[in-house]
Amino acid sequence: MRRILFAVLAVVFFASLSVPLMAQGAPPQVSADQPYTIEYYYKCQWGHQQEFLQLFLKNHYPLLQKIQATGRILSIKIESPAYHTTEDGRWDYRVTIRYKNSTVATTSNPDEEAFIKKLWPDQETYKREEQRRFEILLAHQDLPVTDITPAK
């Protein structure tokens, strides 16, 4: 009886190897010359959400806008949830950036440092405020997303 059971299991196992496995998770992003979207999630310490947003809008958003003006970024959207969730799933702000392509999204911008120095001549204040913005963060996640909406 054991031999028969073993033989049946072996046949089923080896037969399954010839069937393509269904992939789990998100499909790959579009081709390299297509727009590439990343959602950035920020979770702040309780009571510091407004402070984080003020610092983000003062010290990071203008940089994103400057990069957008060069064409590397196609769009920027900043959102906050209308209701609360469980603490483990909580996020306070989501910034969705649609980049020109995956290469632009995943490589450093050679002009960024010059933009920062031009936008914020008082580098000491800028660095101190950016340090504070990250001090009040509990979590930060970057999530590339793929639009899989079927074409009409």
Backbone as a chain_set.jsonl record, in Angstrom:
{"seq": "MRRILFAVLAVVFFASLSVPLMAQGAPPQVSADQPYTIEYYYKCQWGHQQEFLQLFLKNHYPLLQKIQATGRILSIKIESPAYHTTEDGRWDYRVTIRYKNSTVATTSNPDEEAFIKKLWPDQETYKREEQRRFEILLAHQDLPVTDITPAK", "coords": {"N": [[0.82, -1.191, 0.0], [1.948, 1.228, 0.785], [3.844, 1.602, -1.213], [2.252, 2.036, -3.457], [0.919, 4.398, -2.738], [3.142, 6.098, -2.518], [4.033, 6.019, -5.177], [1.863, 7.196, -6.515], [1.9, 9.76, -5.388], [4.423, 10.603, -6.289], [4.019, 10.639, -9.079], [2.041, 12.628, -9.259], [3.486, 14.815, -8.22], [5.691, 15.1, -10.057], [4.268, 15.493, -12.402], [3.137, 17.925, -11.888], [5.254, 19.618, -12.192], [5.491, 20.118, -14.866], [3.472, 21.854, -15.429], [2.881, 25.268, -15.818], [3.584, 27.437, -13.138], [1.356, 29.513, -11.304], [1.968, 32.85, -10.887], [2.517, 34.636, -7.886], [1.614, 37.716, -6.368], [2.364, 41.095, -7.475], [2.17, 42.061, -10.942], [4.919, 42.622, -13.245], [6.391, 45.909, -13.643], [5.667, 48.207, -16.315], [7.219, 48.552, -19.621], [10.589, 49.866, -19.991], [10.512, 52.46, -21.054], [8.153, 53.587, -20.285], [5.853, 55.393, -18.088], [6.456, 55.251, -14.529], [5.334, 54.342, -11.392], [5.483, 55.178, -7.966], [4.443, 54.728, -4.651], [4.765, 56.474, -1.678], [4.754, 55.937, 1.683], [4.092, 57.396, 4.825], [4.38, 57.225, 8.286], [3.708, 58.807, 11.212], [4.833, 59.803, 14.524], [2.409, 59.755, 17.115], [0.489, 62.694, 17.404], [2.265, 64.301, 16.057], [1.722, 64.609, 13.41], [0.871, 66.907, 11.979], [3.087, 68.597, 12.249], [5.004, 67.103, 10.857], [3.86, 67.202, 8.266], [3.96, 69.979, 7.739], [6.755, 70.386, 7.683], [7.425, 68.666, 5.582], [6.069, 69.873, 3.427], [7.417, 72.274, 3.378], [10.156, 71.642, 3.067], [10.553, 69.425, 1.385], [8.63, 69.028, -0.609], [8.899, 71.333, -2.375], [11.33, 70.634, -3.605], [10.591, 68.291, -4.959], [8.784, 69.436, -6.753], [10.531, 71.042, -8.225], [12.096, 69.085, -9.444], [10.09, 67.92, -10.925], [9.617, 69.941, -12.757], [11.744, 69.577, -14.456], [11.055, 67.398, -15.92], [11.575, 64.816, -15.105], [9.824, 63.866, -13.185], [6.43, 63.16, -13.574], [3.957, 63.533, -12.285], [2.677, 64.483, -9.042], [1.131, 63.511, -6.085], [-0.368, 64.148, -2.997], [-1.7, 62.607, -0.203], [-3.979, 61.999, 2.519], [-5.413, 59.711, 4.824], [-8.983, 59.452, 5.243], [-10.192, 58.251, 7.41], [-9.295, 56.441, 10.429], [-7.124, 53.571, 10.884], [-6.141, 50.277, 12.012], [-3.394, 50.254, 14.312], [-1.087, 48.897, 13.385], [-1.447, 48.929, 10.642], [-1.589, 51.55, 10.049], [-1.128, 54.627, 8.321], [-0.084, 57.956, 7.768], [0.376, 59.802, 5.724], [0.368, 59.639, 2.188], [2.36, 59.786, -0.58], [2.189, 59.944, -3.914], [4.108, 59.395, -6.651], [4.58, 59.816, -10.006], [6.825, 58.818, -12.218], [8.908, 59.63, -15.072], [10.034, 57.323, -16.218], [11.165, 53.959, -15.348], [13.929, 53.967, -14.985], [14.608, 56.628, -14.36], [13.191, 56.794, -11.976], [14.547, 55.067, -10.298], [17.198, 55.763, -10.131], [19.728, 58.001, -8.926], [19.306, 61.554, -8.923], [21.319, 63.659, -10.682], [21.247, 66.416, -10.44], [20.093, 67.046, -8.042], [21.396, 67.81, -5.576], [22.38, 70.369, -6.209], [19.946, 71.67, -6.666], [18.871, 71.611, -4.074], [20.676, 73.249, -2.671], [20.209, 75.663, -3.955], [17.464, 76.118, -3.529], [17.317, 76.236, -0.725], [19.169, 78.298, 0.726], [20.067, 78.675, 3.354], [21.57, 76.304, 4.635], [22.074, 75.068, 7.093], [19.711, 75.391, 8.62], [17.935, 74.069, 6.913], [18.975, 71.405, 6.954], [18.686, 70.816, 9.691], [15.885, 70.966, 9.986], [15.086, 68.944, 8.2], [16.242, 66.766, 9.496], [14.657, 66.774, 11.796], [12.168, 66.184, 10.644], [12.513, 63.519, 9.927], [13.029, 62.437, 12.435], [10.545, 62.383, 13.707], [9.201, 60.463, 12.382], [7.737, 57.248, 12.351], [7.623, 55.167, 10.589], [8.444, 54.472, 7.176], [7.635, 53.749, 3.923], [8.342, 52.612, 0.637], [6.616, 51.957, -2.228], [6.514, 50.515, -5.218], [4.081, 50.589, -7.775], [1.802, 48.997, -10.072], [-0.326, 49.73, -12.679], [-2.995, 47.829, -13.463], [-5.38, 47.951, -14.697], [-7.816, 46.81, -16.904], [-7.808, 47.448, -20.45], [-10.249, 49.335, -22.237]], "CA": [[0.0, 0.0, 0.0], [2.848, 2.386, 0.839], [4.462, 1.767, -2.521], [1.254, 2.614, -4.364], [0.744, 5.795, -2.313], [4.354, 6.809, -2.902], [4.044, 6.131, -6.639], [0.85, 8.182, -6.899], [2.415, 11.082, -5.002], [5.531, 10.929, -7.184], [3.448, 10.993, -10.38], [1.396, 13.932, -9.12], [4.522, 15.82, -8.037], [6.431, 15.331, -11.286], [3.343, 16.037, -13.39], [2.912, 19.344, -11.585], [6.409, 20.397, -12.639], [5.333, 20.493, -16.263], [2.431, 22.87, -15.518], [3.427, 26.548, -15.355], [3.065, 27.892, -11.857], [0.718, 30.826, -11.307], [2.779, 33.775, -10.101], [1.868, 35.358, -6.802], [2.09, 39.083, -6.236], [2.077, 42.072, -8.53], [2.841, 41.866, -12.22], [6.043, 43.545, -13.386], [6.116, 47.233, -14.176], [5.666, 48.302, -17.772], [8.543, 48.649, -20.236], [11.483, 50.895, -19.46], [10.225, 53.81, -21.553], [6.809, 53.959, -19.841], [5.809, 55.971, -16.736], [6.703, 54.332, -13.413], [4.696, 54.951, -10.228], [5.856, 54.722, -6.626], [3.712, 55.327, -3.531], [5.601, 56.622, -0.491], [3.891, 55.99, 2.865], [4.724, 57.96, 6.008], [3.656, 57.038, 9.543], [4.327, 59.715, 12.176], [4.529, 59.64, 15.941], [1.124, 60.372, 17.439], [0.54, 64.095, 17.783], [3.253, 65.032, 15.259], [1.351, 64.53, 12.002], [0.841, 68.249, 11.392], [4.474, 69.067, 12.186], [5.63, 66.404, 9.734], [3.33, 67.738, 7.01], [4.513, 71.32, 7.536], [8.162, 70.251, 7.283], [7.436, 68.046, 4.261], [5.661, 70.881, 2.445], [8.426, 73.333, 3.349], [11.513, 71.22, 2.73], [10.694, 68.344, 0.411], [7.72, 69.249, -1.738], [9.488, 72.227, -3.384], [12.339, 69.879, -4.348], [9.853, 67.431, -5.893], [8.256, 70.31, -7.811], [11.673, 71.448, -9.057], [12.424, 67.916, -10.263], [8.975, 67.78, -11.872], [9.817, 70.941, -13.81], [12.751, 69.081, -15.401], [10.472, 66.303, -16.692], [11.841, 63.501, -14.499], [8.582, 63.5, -12.502], [5.254, 63.56, -14.358], [2.909, 64.029, -11.386], [2.852, 64.304, -7.599], [-0.144, 63.598, -5.362], [-0.196, 63.96, -1.558], [-2.996, 62.238, 0.361], [-4.104, 61.585, 3.905], [-6.641, 58.924, 4.925], [-10.131, 60.127, 5.86], [-10.484, 57.559, 8.663], [-8.133, 55.755, 10.994], [-7.074, 52.122, 10.758], [-5.414, 49.694, 13.135], [-2.065, 50.858, 14.456], [-0.08, 48.24, 12.555], [-1.659, 49.287, 9.245], [-1.796, 52.999, 9.95], [-0.219, 55.56, 7.656], [-0.618, 59.314, 7.88], [0.465, 60.488, 4.435], [0.832, 58.874, 1.03], [2.79, 60.642, -1.677], [2.28, 59.133, -5.118], [4.904, 60.079, -7.663], [4.622, 59.14, -11.302], [8.082, 59.195, -12.851], [8.986, 59.501, -16.535], [10.273, 55.903, -16.503], [11.741, 53.243, -14.206], [15.327, 54.364, -14.806], [14.581, 57.905, -13.639], [12.671, 56.554, -10.627], [15.43, 54.228, -9.485], [18.571, 56.265, -10.116], [19.822, 59.317, -8.281], [19.237, 62.716, -9.795], [22.595, 64.371, -10.556], [21.017, 67.835, -10.16], [19.373, 67.227, -6.776], [22.178, 68.565, -4.588], [22.384, 71.776, -6.636], [18.593, 72.189, -6.413], [18.729, 71.798, -2.625], [21.45, 74.428, -2.273], [19.571, 76.855, -4.509], [16.163, 76.318, -2.885], [17.5, 76.522, 0.688], [20.525, 78.831, 0.945], [20.426, 78.433, 4.752], [21.697, 74.851, 4.696], [22.0, 74.59, 8.48], [18.295, 75.285, 8.967], [17.367, 73.007, 6.087], [19.411, 70.104, 7.473], [18.082, 70.633, 11.006], [14.465, 70.687, 9.798], [14.971, 67.615, 7.593], [16.533, 65.825, 10.576], [13.454, 66.723, 12.638], [11.114, 65.496, 9.888], [12.75, 62.075, 10.025], [12.955, 62.043, 13.846], [9.162, 62.143, 14.122], [8.651, 59.353, 11.6], [7.807, 55.895, 12.896], [7.842, 54.247, 9.475], [8.413, 55.034, 5.824], [7.675, 52.66, 2.952], [8.296, 52.948, -0.786], [5.924, 50.844, -2.856], [6.243, 50.644, -6.656], [2.775, 50.018, -8.121], [1.543, 48.79, -11.469], [-1.726, 49.852, -13.069], [-3.389, 46.637, -14.209], [-6.747, 48.145, -15.158], [-7.957, 46.341, -18.288], [-8.155, 48.44, -21.455], [-11.667, 49.25, -22.636]], "C": [[0.873, 1.268, 0.0], [3.466, 2.658, -0.525], [3.495, 2.429, -3.498], [1.051, 4.09, -4.033], [1.95, 6.631, -2.728], [4.4, 7.025, -4.413], [3.048, 7.182, -7.112], [1.34, 9.594, -6.568], [3.551, 11.517, -5.924], [5.018, 11.352, -8.551], [2.815, 12.378, -10.323], [2.439, 15.038, -9.011], [5.223, 16.129, -9.351], [5.541, 15.87, -12.4], [3.122, 17.52, -13.157], [4.075, 20.212, -12.037], [6.273, 20.847, -14.082], [4.272, 21.561, -16.468], [3.018, 24.187, -15.042], [2.767, 26.969, -14.045], [2.438, 29.275, -12.008], [1.515, 31.735, -10.38], [1.935, 34.463, -9.037], [2.424, 36.768, -6.777], [1.784, 39.914, -7.458], [2.778, 41.716, -9.828], [3.984, 42.868, -12.35], [5.59, 44.895, -13.921], [6.195, 47.193, -15.692], [7.081, 48.477, -18.309], [9.301, 49.885, -19.76], [11.164, 52.307, -19.926], [8.828, 54.298, -21.167], [6.862, 54.589, -18.452], [5.864, 54.892, -15.655], [6.193, 55.012, -12.147], [5.191, 54.321, -8.934], [5.0, 55.48, -5.622], [4.637, 55.319, -2.324], [4.668, 56.816, 0.699], [4.693, 56.481, 4.061], [3.806, 57.765, 7.209], [4.399, 57.839, 10.608], [4.027, 59.296, 13.609], [3.209, 60.346, 16.214], [1.329, 61.812, 17.907], [1.508, 64.931, 16.964], [2.93, 65.023, 13.768], [1.41, 65.9, 11.331], [2.246, 68.826, 11.259], [5.205, 68.411, 11.014], [5.174, 66.996, 8.41], [3.889, 69.133, 6.725], [5.965, 71.25, 7.058], [8.277, 69.63, 5.892], [7.116, 69.086, 3.19], [6.696, 72.003, 2.311], [9.746, 72.86, 2.732], [11.634, 70.063, 1.749], [9.823, 68.561, -0.823], [8.287, 70.218, -2.779], [10.579, 71.536, -4.223], [11.666, 68.965, -5.368], [9.298, 68.25, -7.057], [9.366, 70.751, -8.77], [12.075, 70.293, -9.986], [11.329, 67.681, -11.305], [9.141, 68.755, -13.037], [10.855, 70.5, -14.841], [12.224, 67.947, -16.271], [10.744, 64.922, -16.135], [10.605, 62.97, -13.785], [7.429, 64.023, -13.342], [4.145, 64.109, -13.483], [3.231, 63.674, -9.943], [1.476, 64.447, -6.96], [0.134, 63.289, -3.897], [-1.572, 63.703, -0.963], [-2.87, 61.855, 1.829], [-5.393, 60.78, 4.023], [-7.745, 59.701, 5.639], [-10.46, 59.532, 7.228], [-9.229, 56.889, 9.177], [-8.255, 54.252, 10.773], [-6.427, 51.556, 12.015], [-4.009, 50.275, 13.164], [-1.037, 50.198, 13.536], [-0.239, 48.579, 11.073], [-1.781, 50.776, 9.003], [-0.706, 53.661, 9.127], [-0.889, 56.919, 7.698], [-0.635, 60.05, 6.553], [0.951, 59.508, 3.379], [1.158, 59.884, -0.062], [2.989, 59.719, -2.882], [3.0, 59.942, -6.181], [4.929, 59.209, -8.909], [5.849, 59.689, -12.035], [8.012, 58.986, -14.361], [9.177, 58.044, -16.943], [10.954, 55.268, -15.291], [13.195, 53.633, -13.952], [15.412, 55.651, -14.001], [14.155, 57.692, -12.188], [13.673, 55.846, -9.726], [16.901, 54.638, -9.505], [18.595, 57.649, -9.478], [19.827, 60.425, -9.331], [20.536, 63.508, -9.637], [22.435, 65.852, -10.206], [20.441, 68.095, -8.767], [20.132, 68.066, -5.76], [22.229, 70.052, -4.94], [21.02, 72.414, -6.4], [18.406, 72.503, -4.934], [19.468, 73.059, -2.175], [20.818, 75.724, -2.787], [18.249, 77.154, -3.807], [16.288, 76.733, -1.423], [18.924, 77.007, 0.949], [21.009, 78.635, 2.39], [20.451, 76.916, 4.976], [21.62, 74.298, 6.119], [20.547, 74.408, 8.91], [17.638, 74.156, 8.192], [17.714, 71.63, 6.656], [18.788, 69.809, 8.843], [16.599, 70.271, 10.877], [14.232, 69.32, 9.136], [15.264, 66.531, 8.629], [15.303, 65.668, 11.467], [12.326, 65.968, 11.94], [11.293, 63.98, 9.993], [12.74, 61.576, 11.466], [11.537, 61.69, 14.259], [8.468, 61.06, 13.29], [8.789, 58.046, 12.371], [8.116, 54.891, 11.798], [7.737, 54.998, 8.162], [8.568, 53.872, 4.859], [7.587, 53.213, 1.546], [7.71, 51.739, -1.504], [5.697, 51.129, -4.335], [4.899, 49.956, -6.966], [2.611, 49.955, -9.631], [0.052, 48.924, -11.722], [-2.066, 48.657, -13.943], [-4.845, 46.72, -14.657], [-6.854, 47.685, -16.604], [-8.328, 47.488, -19.231], [-9.602, 48.251, -21.865], [-11.833, 48.676, -24.001]], "O": [[0.575, 2.243, -0.69], [3.595, 3.81, -0.938], [3.895, 3.292, -4.28], [1.015, 4.934, -4.929], [1.795, 7.744, -3.231], [4.768, 8.106, -4.873], [3.353, 7.971, -8.007], [1.207, 10.51, -7.379], [3.626, 12.687, -6.298], [5.519, 12.317, -9.127], [3.019, 13.201, -11.215], [2.297, 16.086, -9.641], [5.341, 17.295, -9.727], [6.009, 16.624, -13.253], [2.942, 18.285, -14.104], [3.906, 21.413, -12.243], [6.872, 21.846, -14.482], [4.169, 22.124, -17.558], [3.605, 24.232, -13.96], [1.552, 26.867, -13.88], [2.941, 30.11, -12.759], [1.711, 31.41, -9.209], [0.782, 34.823, -9.274], [3.584, 36.988, -7.127], [1.047, 39.499, -8.353], [3.861, 41.132, -9.813], [4.01, 43.867, -11.631], [4.547, 45.009, -14.564], [6.731, 46.249, -16.273], [8.035, 48.543, -17.534], [8.721, 50.817, -19.202], [11.519, 53.267, -19.242], [8.372, 55.322, -21.675], [7.812, 54.35, -17.708], [5.383, 53.775, -15.844], [6.581, 56.144, -11.858], [5.304, 53.101, -8.819], [4.842, 56.698, -5.711], [5.223, 54.291, -1.985], [3.878, 57.76, 0.72], [5.822, 56.046, 4.288], [2.62, 58.092, 7.165], [5.573, 57.586, 10.878], [3.093, 58.537, 13.871], [2.916, 61.391, 15.633], [2.224, 62.103, 18.7], [1.575, 66.146, 17.147], [3.773, 65.391, 12.95], [1.945, 66.029, 10.23], [2.558, 69.474, 10.26], [5.931, 69.074, 10.273], [5.992, 67.262, 7.53], [4.252, 69.432, 5.587], [6.356, 71.97, 6.139], [9.138, 70.029, 5.107], [7.803, 69.172, 2.172], [6.828, 72.606, 1.246], [10.376, 73.592, 1.968], [12.745, 69.752, 1.319], [10.249, 68.3, -1.948], [8.167, 69.948, -3.974], [10.727, 71.826, -5.41], [12.114, 68.873, -6.51], [9.337, 67.812, -8.207], [9.156, 70.823, -9.981], [12.358, 70.504, -11.166], [11.616, 67.288, -12.435], [8.833, 68.415, -14.179], [10.852, 70.987, -15.971], [12.866, 67.57, -17.252], [10.198, 63.941, -16.641], [10.361, 61.763, -13.777], [7.436, 65.177, -13.772], [3.457, 65.05, -13.879], [3.948, 62.715, -9.657], [0.742, 65.39, -7.256], [0.789, 62.296, -3.58], [-2.504, 64.476, -1.184], [-1.81, 61.448, 2.305], [-6.384, 61.128, 3.381], [-7.473, 60.508, 6.529], [-10.953, 60.237, 8.108], [-8.229, 56.779, 8.467], [-9.339, 53.731, 10.512], [-6.193, 52.288, 12.977], [-3.501, 50.737, 12.142], [-0.196, 50.892, 12.965], [0.736, 48.522, 10.324], [-2.046, 51.213, 7.883], [0.47, 53.311, 9.217], [-2.116, 57.019, 7.668], [-1.547, 60.83, 6.281], [1.816, 58.669, 3.63], [0.333, 60.726, -0.417], [3.843, 58.832, -2.868], [2.564, 61.028, -6.562], [5.259, 58.024, -8.859], [5.898, 60.859, -12.416], [7.158, 58.252, -14.859], [8.558, 57.58, -17.901], [11.28, 55.956, -14.324], [13.64, 53.627, -12.804], [16.204, 55.75, -13.064], [14.688, 58.328, -11.279], [13.638, 56.019, -8.507], [17.751, 53.937, -8.957], [17.598, 58.371, -9.493], [20.287, 60.247, -10.459], [20.821, 63.987, -8.539], [23.381, 66.478, -9.727], [20.317, 69.249, -8.359], [19.547, 68.956, -5.142], [22.131, 70.901, -4.053], [20.939, 73.569, -5.982], [17.847, 73.542, -4.582], [18.939, 73.844, -1.387], [20.889, 76.759, -2.125], [17.946, 78.312, -3.522], [15.461, 77.498, -0.926], [19.787, 76.224, 1.346], [22.202, 78.451, 2.63], [19.477, 76.328, 5.447], [21.149, 73.179, 6.323], [20.194, 73.385, 9.498], [16.871, 73.375, 8.755], [16.833, 70.786, 6.82], [18.407, 68.671, 9.117], [16.112, 69.378, 11.57], [13.28, 68.621, 9.482], [14.605, 65.49, 8.64], [14.949, 64.552, 11.848], [11.609, 65.196, 12.576], [10.313, 63.248, 10.133], [12.467, 60.399, 11.699], [11.339, 60.792, 15.077], [7.285, 60.782, 13.483], [9.83, 57.773, 12.97], [8.787, 53.886, 12.035], [7.045, 56.01, 8.049], [9.519, 53.097, 4.96], [6.851, 54.165, 1.287], [8.237, 50.631, -1.404], [4.799, 51.894, -4.686], [4.628, 48.864, -6.466], [3.196, 50.747, -10.371], [-0.75, 48.287, -11.039], [-1.504, 48.484, -15.025], [-5.471, 45.704, -14.96], [-6.07, 48.118, -17.448], [-9.075, 48.39, -18.853], [-10.12, 47.134, -21.843], [-12.958, 48.539, -24.481]]}, "num_chains": 1, "name": "protein.A"}
